[in-house]
Amino acid sequence: MLESLYSYFGFTASLVVSLFIFLFFVFWMAGVAGICSRKRPVHRQALFISLAVFIPPYPVVWLISEMIKQKRELRNL
């Protein structure tokens, strides 16, 4: 896979694409962990977990929104 990525994009672009994919995976895992750690009713928790698994950008967006919320809360202290 990396060889075909390298032959298609070249060295620099394939390095950037690989880094982006790796960071997206790390943020996805962090988002799923954050979604699972919240206390919610069982049916809502199942909905959030299914959204996190079947729509991969959702946990990343959720994580970024949580970071923005926490930043605003810390500013108000």
N, C-alpha and C positions, 0 to 999 in steps of 0.2 A: 504494500500500500504506500509506504513512504517513497519507494522507488518510482512508482507511477506519479505520485505527487511531485517529486523532484523533477521528473522529465516533463511534466506538464507546466509547472510554475517556475522552475529554476530554483537556485539555492535560497536566496533571500526570501522570496515569497513563500516557498515551502516551509521555511523556518517560522515565518510569521503565522502561517495557517496552522501549523502544528502547535505552536504556542497558544493560539486562540482556542483550538479544540481542547487542549489540555486545561486551560483556565476555565473554559466553559464547563468541562466535566467536574472540576474541583468546586466551582460555584454551584453546580447542579446538586452535587452531593451535600454541600453545606445547606442548601435550600431545603432539600428533602429532610435532612436531619432537623432543621428548624421547624418545619411544618409538622413533623412527627412528634416533636417535644411539647407542643402546645396541648393544654387540657381543653378538649371540646367534647360535645356529645358524640356518641359512637357513629351515628349516621353522617354527621358533618365531617368527622375525622376521616371516614372512608371516602367521602367526596374529595377532600383535599389531597389525600394520598393518591387517589386515582388520577386526579388532575396532574399531580407532580410526576407520576409515572408515564402517563399517556401524552402529556403535553410538556416536553422537556424545557421549553423556555419559561414556563410558569414558575418553577422554583427559583430561577435566577432573578426574575422580575420581583418575586416575593421577597427574596433576600435583599435586593437593592432597596425596595420600599421600606423594609424593616430597618435598614441602615439609616435611611433618611429620617424615619420616625425617631430613632434613638438619638440622632444628631440634634434634632429639634428639641427633644426632651432635655438633653444635656445643656443646650443653650439657655433653656429657661431656668436652670438651677441657679 
